[in-house]
């Protein structure tokens, strides 16, 4: 093997292995949080039930759910199994980032960019989450690399590969398609040095992708109010907080932004593609968030590798040992956040919900014939999914359910409209309510609360982070 080939291989192997080692460390320590419980619930359904779910809510995420359905069928639904696709995707992203950096900015810049990505707390956070953000980040870098290759050495196979990568990116995360704005500007900027019809060729290449994704975009748009009803209107200071949000550390996010700014100043025109790959998606999502509630920082995780490319270019201006020392320093500054995210994936972390602890209480104390009731039921906390994941077939009878999530085609089950009748015959009821409550029975509203208070008394209460478990006896 020639020297350049060996160097090129080391460029991507080092960051990939470093990232894999980081994200696999403690991958199963934090219990699945509510978004991951939604993934588990969807992945556990049949393809037909997934189609029904896509027609009701979460259409934009349905291709990822279908992939996870196949994954779970082969590898199971343990915490590690659910998160492993994200871990592998993040490791591959670091390698591709290094390779793209070598292609655009030089070998040293690429290597440092990949290693910097490996030590960011955000890389661990989204590389240890059963959600599509790590896969979208991988596909964003892959599509950009394929675009660079296609514009440098145009062949129909390269353009076809680029089109497939963009289609996969859209199927994984629709918001990540804002990256195409940066690609468009980069293609237009190469007209002077390449064929004049290159922008037209780029647009025609994406035409099949547009046709493929249009139905998904329209369906997701119809579901926006239900899917994103919890999102607040965007504010100017949200831009300032973005770096800390995607890096999962305010300090490390600030270091990354500072290094990226230095790298962009050093690179000049060569900063065009990575720089726009960061700025345009951020600005487009921010502008959209002024019109409709859409601003969620984790939706922009896919821009982080491009910021690392700019930072790598800044670090490449100094000898390798001090540059590596800066990368190590960034890793050290992020250690408290690395440790915290392995305890909980909730954000803010003070909002932790201890589903596992609640499930253990029920498992240790339940008897045959026990029932379970949740309040509130129609909540993004997914109290029922949390206990169902940890208890499996050992959970008490969900006495108020009249139509389960899968059959209903939703993330929430439908409950009995006459709870007093549905509770008849249940001598003991496990009540699981949101928040830490001294009197959990008093917090249950509506007919369900009236029926419980009329027939049961509280025997014992177990407060847990984010929820309370109570045993009710008739």
C-alpha positions in Angstrom: 0.0 0.0 0.0 1.3 3.4 -0.8 2.0 6.1 1.8 -0.9 8.4 0.8 -3.3 5.6 0.9 -2.2 4.5 4.4 -2.5 8.1 5.6 -5.9 8.4 4.2 -7.0 5.2 5.9 -5.7 6.4 9.3 -7.5 9.7 8.8 -11.0 8.1 9.2 -10.1 5.1 11.3 -8.8 7.1 14.3 -11.8 9.4 14.7 -14.2 6.5 14.1 -12.6 4.2 16.7 -12.3 7.1 19.2 -16.0 8.0 18.7 -17.1 4.4 19.0 -15.2 4.0 22.3 -16.7 7.1 23.7 -20.4 6.4 22.7 -20.3 2.8 23.8 -19.0 3.8 27.3 -22.1 3.7 29.5 -24.5 3.4 26.6 -27.0 1.6 28.8 -26.6 3.6 32.0 -29.3 6.2 31.4 -32.8 4.7 31.1 -34.8 5.4 28.0 -36.5 8.8 28.2 -39.9 9.7 26.7 -38.7 10.2 23.1 -36.9 6.8 23.1 -40.0 5.2 24.6 -41.9 6.5 21.6 -39.3 4.8 19.4 -39.6 1.5 21.3 -43.4 1.7 21.1 -43.4 2.3 17.4 -40.6 -0.3 16.6 -42.5 -2.9 18.5 -45.5 -2.7 16.2 -46.2 -4.5 12.9 -45.6 -2.7 9.6 -49.3 -2.3 9.2 -49.6 -0.6 12.6 -46.7 1.6 11.7 -48.5 2.8 8.5 -51.6 3.5 10.7 -49.4 5.5 13.1 -47.9 7.5 10.3 -51.3 8.6 9.2 -52.1 9.8 12.7 -48.9 11.3 14.1 -45.1 11.2 13.6 -45.2 10.7 9.9 -41.9 12.4 9.5 -40.3 9.8 11.8 -42.1 6.8 10.3 -39.2 5.7 8.0 -36.9 5.6 11.0 -39.5 3.6 13.0 -39.7 1.1 10.1 -35.9 0.7 10.2 -36.0 0.2 14.0 -38.8 -2.3 13.6 -36.5 -4.5 11.5 -33.5 -3.8 13.8 -35.5 -4.8 17.0 -36.7 -8.0 15.3 -33.1 -9.1 14.9 -31.3 -7.6 17.9 -34.0 -7.2 20.5 -35.2 -4.2 22.5 -32.6 -3.9 25.3 -31.4 -0.4 26.0 -28.1 -1.1 24.3 -29.8 -2.7 21.2 -32.1 0.3 20.8 -29.2 2.7 20.9 -26.6 0.8 18.9 -27.7 2.1 15.5 -27.1 5.7 16.7 -23.7 4.7 18.2 -22.6 3.2 14.9 -23.9 6.1 12.9 -22.0 8.6 15.1 -18.8 6.6 14.8 -19.2 6.5 11.0 -19.9 10.2 11.0 -16.6 11.0 12.7 -14.7 9.0 10.1 -16.6 10.6 7.3 -16.0 14.1 8.8 -12.3 13.4 8.9 -12.4 12.1 5.3 -14.4 15.1 4.1 -12.0 17.4 5.9 -9.1 15.8 4.2 -10.8 16.2 0.9 -11.6 19.9 1.4 -9.0 21.3 3.8 -6.1 18.9 4.2 -5.3 15.7 6.2 -4.5 17.4 9.5 -7.6 19.5 9.5 -9.7 16.5 8.7 -8.1 14.4 11.5 -8.5 17.1 14.1 -12.1 17.7 13.0 -13.0 14.1 13.4 -11.3 13.8 16.8 -13.0 17.0 18.1 -16.3 15.6 17.1 -15.5 12.4 19.0 -15.1 14.2 22.3 -18.1 16.5 22.2 -20.7 15.7 24.8 -23.4 16.1 22.1 -21.8 13.3 20.2 -22.3 11.0 23.1 -25.8 12.3 23.8 -27.1 11.7 20.3 -24.9 8.6 19.8 -26.6 7.1 22.8 -30.2 7.9 21.9 -32.7 5.7 20.0 -33.8 8.6 17.8 -32.9 9.5 14.2 -30.6 12.4 14.9 -27.3 10.4 14.7 -28.4 8.7 11.4 -29.3 12.1 10.0 -26.0 13.5 10.9 -24.2 10.6 9.2 -26.3 11.1 6.1 -25.7 14.8 6.0 -22.0 14.4 6.0 -22.2 11.5 3.5 -24.4 13.5 1.1 -22.0 16.5 1.3 -19.0 14.2 0.6 -20.7 12.6 -2.4 -21.6 16.1 -3.7 -17.9 17.1 -3.4 -16.9 14.0 -5.3 -19.6 14.4 -8.0 -18.7 18.0 -8.7 -15.0 17.2 -8.8 -15.3 14.2 -11.1 -18.7 14.2 -12.6 -20.1 10.7 -13.4 -23.7 9.6 -13.4 -22.9 7.0 -10.7 -21.6 9.7 -8.4 -24.6 11.9 -8.9 -26.9 8.9 -8.4 -25.2 8.1 -5.1 -25.6 11.7 -4.0 -29.3 11.6 -4.9 -29.8 8.4 -2.8 -28.0 9.9 0.1 -30.2 13.0 0.0 -33.3 10.9 -0.2 -32.2 8.8 2.8 -31.5 12.1 4.6 -35.0 13.4 4.0 -36.6 10.1 5.0 -34.6 10.1 8.2 -35.0 13.8 9.2 -37.0 16.3 7.1 -35.4 19.3 8.8 -32.0 18.2 7.7 -33.0 18.9 4.1 -32.2 22.6 4.9 -28.6 21.4 4.2 -29.5 21.5 0.5 -29.5 25.3 0.6 -25.7 25.1 1.4 -25.3 22.5 -1.4 -27.1 24.8 -3.9 -24.8 27.8 -3.1 -21.7 25.6 -3.3 -22.8 24.2 -6.7 -23.5 27.7 -8.0 -20.1 28.9 -6.8 -18.3 26.2 -8.9 -19.7 27.4 -12.2 -16.6 29.3 -13.0 -14.3 26.3 -12.6 -16.7 23.6 -13.9 -19.2 22.9 -16.6 -21.8 25.7 -16.9 -24.7 23.2 -16.7 -23.6 21.8 -13.3 -26.4 23.6 -11.4 -29.0 22.2 -13.8 -27.5 18.7 -13.4 -27.7 19.1 -9.6 -31.3 20.1 -9.7 -32.3 17.3 -12.1 -30.5 14.8 -9.9 -32.7 15.8 -7.0 -35.9 15.7 -8.9 -36.7 12.0 -8.1 -35.9 12.7 -4.4 -38.4 15.7 -4.4 -41.1 13.4 -5.9 -40.3 10.7 -3.3 -40.4 13.0 -0.3 -43.3 15.3 -1.3 -46.1 13.0 0.1 -44.1 12.7 3.4 -43.7 16.5 3.7 -47.4 17.1 3.0 -48.5 14.5 5.6 -46.0 15.8 8.2 -47.3 19.3 7.6 -50.8 18.3 8.4 -49.6 16.8 11.7 -47.4 19.7 12.7 -49.8 21.2 15.3 -50.2 17.9 17.1 -46.6 16.8 16.7 -45.0 20.1 17.7 -47.7 21.6 19.9 -45.3 21.7 22.8 -42.7 23.9 21.0 -42.4 27.5 22.1 -42.1 30.4 19.7 -38.5 31.2 18.8 -36.7 34.0 20.5 -33.5 35.9 19.5 -31.6 34.5 22.5 -32.3 30.9 21.2 -29.6 31.5 18.6 -27.1 32.2 21.4 -28.0 29.1 23.2 -27.9 26.8 20.2 -24.2 25.9 20.4 -24.6 24.8 24.0 -27.7 22.8 23.1 -26.3 20.8 20.2 -22.9 20.3 22.0 -24.8 19.5 25.2 -22.4 21.8 27.1 -22.3 25.6 27.1 -18.5 25.7 27.7 -17.6 23.2 25.0 -20.2 24.8 22.6 -18.5 28.1 23.1 -15.0 26.6 22.4 -16.4 25.0 19.2 -17.9 28.3 18.0 -14.7 30.2 18.7 -12.5 27.7 16.9 -15.0 27.5 14.0 -14.9 31.3 13.6 -11.1 31.3 13.5 -11.1 28.5 11.0 -13.6 30.3 8.7 -11.5 33.4 8.8 -8.4 31.4 7.9 -9.9 29.5 5.1 -11.5 32.3 3.1 -13.4 30.9 0.1 -12.6 27.4 1.1 -14.9 27.9 4.1 -17.9 28.3 1.8 -19.3 24.8 1.9 -18.7 23.9 5.6 -19.6 27.4 6.7 -22.9 27.5 4.8 -23.6 24.0 6.0 -23.7 25.4 9.5 -25.2 28.8 8.9 -28.0 28.2 6.4 -29.8 25.4 8.2 -29.6 27.4 11.4 -30.9 30.6 9.8 -33.6 28.8 7.8 -35.0 26.9 10.8 -34.9 30.1 12.9 -36.8 32.0 10.2 -39.3 29.2 10.0 -39.6 29.3 13.8 -40.7 32.9 13.6 -43.8 31.8 11.6 -44.6 28.4 13.1 -43.3 26.8 16.3 -40.5 24.7 14.9 -37.3 25.7 16.7 -35.9 22.6 18.5 -32.0 22.7 19.0 -31.6 18.9 18.6 -33.1 19.1 15.1 -29.8 20.9 14.1 -27.4 18.3 15.4 -26.5 17.5 11.8 -24.6 20.8 11.4 -22.1 20.0 14.2 -19.6 18.0 12.0 -19.4 21.0 9.6 -18.6 23.3 12.6 -15.9 20.8 13.6 -14.4 21.0 10.1 -14.0 24.7 10.5 -12.5 24.2 13.9 -10.2 21.6 12.6 -8.9 24.1 10.0 -8.1 26.5 12.8 -6.3 23.8 14.8 -4.3 22.7 11.8 -2.4 26.1 11.8 -0.4 25.0 14.8 1.8 21.9 15.3 0.0 18.6 15.9 0.8 18.1 19.6 -0.6 21.4 20.8 -3.6 21.0 18.5 -4.3 17.6 20.0 -3.9 19.2 23.4 -6.7 21.6 22.5 -8.9 18.7 21.5 -8.1 16.9 24.7 -8.9 20.1 26.7 -12.3 20.3 25.0 -12.9 16.7 26.0 -11.9 17.5 29.6 -14.2 20.5 29.8 -17.1 18.3 28.7 -16.5 15.6 31.2 -19.1 16.8 33.7 -21.7 16.9 31.0 -20.5 13.5 29.7 -21.1 12.0 33.1 -24.5 13.8 33.5 -25.9 12.6 30.3 -25.1 9.0 31.2 -27.3 9.4 34.3 -30.3 10.9 32.3 -31.2 11.9 28.8 -33.9 14.4 29.9 -33.3 18.0 29.1 -33.3 19.9 31.4 -31.8 17.2 33.5 -33.8 18.3 36.5 -36.9 16.9 34.6 -35.8 13.3 35.0 -38.6 10.7 35.1 -37.6 7.5 36.9 -39.7 4.9 34.9 -37.3 2.2 36.0 -37.7 2.9 39.7 -41.5 3.0 39.4 -41.5 -0.3 37.6 -39.3 -1.9 40.3 -41.7 -0.7 43.0 -44.7 -2.2 41.2 -42.8 -5.5 40.3 -41.8 -6.0 44.0 -45.2 -5.4 45.4 -47.8 -6.5 43.0 -50.2 -9.5 43.4 -52.3 -11.5 41.0 -55.4 -9.5 39.9 -53.8 -6.1 40.5 -54.7 -3.2 38.2 -52.7 -0.1 37.1 -54.0 3.4 36.4 -52.0 6.3 34.9 -52.7 10.1 35.3 -52.4 11.9 33.1 -52.8 9.4 30.2 -52.6 11.8 27.2 -49.2 13.2 28.1 -45.8 13.4 26.5 -44.4 11.8 29.7 -45.7 8.4 28.4 -46.1 7.0 31.9 -47.7 3.8 30.6 -44.9 3.2 28.0 -42.3 3.7 30.7 -43.7 1.0 32.9 -44.5 -1.3 29.9 -40.9 -1.1 28.7 -39.4 -2.1 32.1 -42.1 -4.6 33.2 -43.0 -6.2 29.9 -45.6 -9.0 30.5 -45.2 -8.7 34.2 -47.1 -5.4 34.4 -50.5 -5.3 36.1 -53.7 -5.2 34.0 -54.2 -1.8 32.5 -57.8 -1.8 33.6 -59.0 1.5 31.9 -57.7 0.8 28.4 -60.3 0.2 25.8 -58.0 0.6 22.7 -54.3 0.2 22.8 -51.7 2.5 21.1 -51.1 0.1 18.2 -54.7 -0.6 17.4 -55.6 3.1 17.7 -52.7 4.1 15.5 -51.4 6.6 18.0 -48.8 7.1 20.7 -51.5 7.1 23.4 -54.2 4.6 24.3 -57.9 5.3 24.6 -59.5 4.9 28.1 -62.8 3.8 29.4 -65.4 6.6 29.5 -67.1 5.0 32.5 -64.1 4.3 34.8 -66.2 3.2 37.8 -67.5 0.3 35.8 -64.1 -0.6 34.4 -62.6 -0.6 37.9 -65.2 -3.0 39.2 -63.5 -6.1 40.5 -60.1 -4.6 41.0 -59.3 -4.9 44.7 -55.9 -3.2 44.5 -54.8 -0.5 42.0 -51.4 0.8 41.3 -51.7 4.6 40.6 -48.9 6.2 38.7 -49.1 10.0 38.5 -46.8 12.7 37.0 -44.7 14.7 39.5 -43.9 14.2 43.1 -47.2 14.3 45.0 -47.9 13.9 48.7 -51.6 13.0 47.9 -51.5 11.4 44.4 -55.1 10.4 44.5 -56.2 14.0 44.8 -54.4 15.0 41.6 -56.4 12.7 39.4 -59.0 14.7 37.6 -62.4 14.0 35.9 -64.5 10.9 36.2 -61.4 8.8 36.6 -60.4 10.7 39.8 -64.0 10.6 41.1 -64.2 6.8 40.6 -60.9 6.2 42.3 -61.7 8.4 45.3 -65.1 6.9 45.7 -63.9 3.3 45.9 -60.3 3.4 47.1 -58.0 4.6 49.8 -54.3 5.2 49.6 -52.3 2.4 51.4 -48.8 3.6 50.6 -47.0 6.2 48.5 -43.6 6.0 46.8 -42.3 9.3 45.4 -39.8 8.9 42.6 -38.0 11.6 40.4 -40.6 12.9 38.0 -43.5 10.7 39.2 -45.2 9.2 42.1 -46.5 5.6 42.6 -49.3 4.9 45.0 -51.0 1.6 46.0 -54.8 2.0 46.4 -56.9 -0.6 48.1 -60.7 -0.9 47.9 
